[in-house]
């Protein structure tokens, strides 16, 4: 048992600390993390608060940190080297080459480790939601993760700093969350629960109707009916928290309930952030919304009426087992909000202002790739590939250690051969650019096929693998350990949480806009990049990018026309007719030429190269950029 405890405590959790106010430690990411530690009763990490400025006063921490958690103070300069390259919060394992960074990644890891330390805590595992995917999708591609993990904490922090003003603007992100709480609830057994609710409402209305005939007061009847209608959702939600089976109806539903149309079934009440169940999203939002409401109640109480759903959520959260205890340990004293006279379904006029990211209809738009290809050609933009620098070059795979080969990744021999051919292309370009002492980042590294090859071939360079999926990175580390590589780091994080400097960025088959994020990261750091894009059909406008990207393409194509190129760029599979594949390859090249031109406009020399042999992958383009 002692050995088990030791293995569980050899992880170090680092949290930013700037200041403290109203029972919370700032930045809010730190308060959120400490609240989860308290809720899970997690004591498996050595917790360090990292002073973000010299003036930070840590002498008053006791009121905002659970007495059960031992906290140590450190500075940025004293952090392990791998953590210095990441935004906090971050967890690092000994010996210090595997790091998890970013709020969602750290919180999910905390839940998993708490459950592993005590498997009886199955209710904690329920925080990860259906199929254990709550806040798993990275913030770069998931609007919901981005809202919870990044934009709401930041918006509330900004609101607090501006609250000294006469009447600061309510953050748009808070209004967005209020809208979210008004959305219909969808769960796996949606139909069954809604039929149970209909049966419950029908049974409740019958005695109430009789009561009305006898002249009972309508106010009491309405409140009784409302309480009855919401009890099913609460019962189901709390049974989940207690890891019980959902309550089954006492008997088979009557025929009129079974035969009721789906459109006639009552909607389920939106109890928590993601719908019916209490999840990690609620844990993240609670300290943020609490701080927001503290200021609203203190200075702008007349604005409370704008957030009826948020206020109901805030009050309901307090009913969840252990939430009040965990909050009080962290210095969060819940507010007593006034009763609202409006119903929760009424919306403030601001709530209807939903941002429209779709492009307006274009009456001149013509579908299909050929008109778009013709339009580009008329403007002098044609499909042109740069020549491959050395098409016959290959690594001597037979002479390399077995763990270097992608065959170790449990794939078929045909697929392993194609992966080797892809790696030949990337390795040739990167090894030609790399210099001793360089840092090379393998973005979206997956199981580490690229990074491990480069770390083995370039022992004088530091190679950093960045990947959001934990299991893939663990497999990569296992292969690295077998090889005894000492020049490799593993960071489980979204790209935004990696802040280190580097010389070369690499990405093999980064899906959709992930390729654009890699290029952007490299350009901002003035690093070279070697990317092989994938999943062109997933490309779309995001909070960071608008397509087309380059000025040359913007002058010629609309967003819809660019999306046509992206959609047909995915039609390059070997099973398709040759003419269809040819058009797909042309579209693929043009999408990547747009990316290349955008980087050239920012001071890069860029080439779009077709990998050799082309049969190594249906997505066989390489975009190679060097700062000039």
Order of alpha helices (4+ residues) and beta strands (2+ residues): alpha-beta-beta-beta-alpha-beta-beta-alpha-beta-beta-alpha-alpha-alpha-alpha-alpha-alpha-alpha-alpha-alpha-alpha-alpha-alpha-alpha-beta-alpha-beta-alpha-beta-beta-alpha-beta-alpha-alpha-alpha-beta-beta
